[in-house]
Amino acid sequence: MGEERSVLDARAKQLGLVIFDCDGVLVDSEPLSLACLTAGLVRIGVAIDLATVRRRFTGMAMPSIMAQVAQDYGVTAPPDFVAAVKEETLALFDAELKAMRGVAAAVAALGLPSCVASSSDPVRLRHSLTLTGLLPLFGAHVFSSSQVARGKPFPDLFLFAAARMGVAPEACLVIEDSVPGVTAARSAGMRVAGFTGGGHWGHDPAGADLVRAGAAPIFSDFSDLAAIVEGA
């Protein structure tokens, strides 16, 4: 019985899937989307700046963000607010969005199954991956928080992605750039590495917030991904 348990434990420790967040990990979108969100919030009377939006809302889905804004600032957004911000964000993406340096080659060389699990809605998610040429790397294995009841920091999305990919949570490695994302991955029982190579992490390349949330190791260049996967 003990030998059987050891075999199961060994299999669980073997990495079977790498799950990538999208915004701020695969694509350098957060400086663009956070700027659009900040401008939109200010327009409807929320007294907030970009640094606060980055700190409080990076990695969260729009429904969660708007609920927090209503609760903490007492401002209820007009019905067309989310759609307007999404439209402005997608237009800015069309003009400026880029994939993270080296990410395409790093993902292609993984030698393991991989997928995307993002707080973005499906339209924005596929738009971003198509614009940057990354969608073919993942095919149909792209999952959105709109497919689950609760977004990050809850574990639902990562558990959903692992189940769809047929891999146990403990055999998954998540690559995340946000505290809600790291929290979600840890709550799902997954390993998680923190990525700080996006433009929004210029203030703290060491990723202290991600470390406190449970990410290890922290990296900022996708040339390090193979070593991180090997050591997971």
Summary of the structure (lengths in Angstrom):
residues: 232
radius of gyration: 17.7
end to end distance: 27.0
largest distance: 64.0
contacts: 767
relative contact order: 0.17
helix: 54%
strand: 12%
